[in-house]
Amino acid sequence: MANLTLKYPLTLGKTSIKKLTFRDYTVAGDYLSFDVRGGVAQRIALIASLTGTDEEIVKQLRGPDYQAAANMADAMINADEEQSTGNTADPEESEEDKAKKQGSPAS
């Protein structure tokens, strides 16, 4: 799991939120965030979904923390897209197999 340490921790009553913890993966439900109108509303919904945090809490993030969280969320979605279109290397593939595909001997 990836953690985002907040530069500006949130205080809600007696509770202090110092970091957001992102899951290591996305699920189909995370993509429901894109049904929300407006780019910022989508990102807030996506960050909330990926971190298991209420949207009202995500809305209170200071600008730099929101931008960092949005970047992490975007990276996860982009990785899904790359993986689904085959634009990423297979982590199980050996160097020899990679070399064969490229037509050169393995080093």
N, C-alpha and C positions, 0 to 999 in steps of 0.2 A: 504494500500500500504506500502511496506517495502522500507525504505530508506537506502542507503549505503553512509555514509559520507566519502568522499575521504580524505585520509591522505595527499595526494599530489594533491590539486585542479589543474585543467587544465585551462590555459588561452588561448583563441583563439581570437586574436584581442582585442576588448574591452569587450568580454564576458568571464566571469569566471564560470567554472563548479565546484561546491563544493560538489555535491552529485548526485547519480543516484537513480531514483525512479523506483522500480520494480512494475509491476502490481501484483494484488493479485491472478492472475490465468494465466494459459497458454492457448494458442489457437493452433489449428492445424498448422497454419502458422509458429509458433515458431519451430516446428519440422523440417521445411525445412532447418534449420541450420545444421542438420545432413547430408544433401546432400553435404555440402561443404567438400572438402578433407582436412584431417589433423585435429587432435584433437584441437589444439589451434584455428585454423580457425573456427571450429565448435562452440567453446565456445564464440569467439568474435561475431560471427553472432547471437548466441543465446542471449547473453547479450544485444546486440543492439536491437534485436527484443523484448525482455522482458521489456526493459526500454524506447523504442521509441527513442533511440539515434543512430546517424549515426555510422556505423562501423569504419569509419576513426577516430572518436573521441574515441571510445572504444580502438582502437589500440594505442592510446597515453597514456592510463592509466599506471601509474607506477606499478611495479611488485606487491607490497602488495595490492594495490587497485584492480588490475586485479584478483589476487587470491581470494580476498574477494568476488568480483562480481561473479566469476566463481563458488565459493562455494554456493552462494545464488541461482544461476541459476540451479546448479546440485540438490540442495535440492528441488526446485520446480518440476523438472523433476522426481526425485525419488518419491516425494509425489504423482504425477500423476500415476506412475507405481504401487505404493502400493495400491492406491485407486482402480485402474482398476482390480487388481488381488484379491481384497478383503482382503488384509493383513493389514487393518487398522480398528480401532474401529469406529463404527457408532456414531457420536456425538449426534444423536437423541436417542440412546438407553439408557434406564434407568438402574440404578444400579441393580434393581430387575431382569430385563430381562437378564442382563449380568450374574448374579448369577444363574439364571435358566439354561442358556446355559452351565455353568460350573458344574451344579449339586450340588450347595451348596446354603444354605439360604442367602438372602441378609442381610447385616449388618445394 
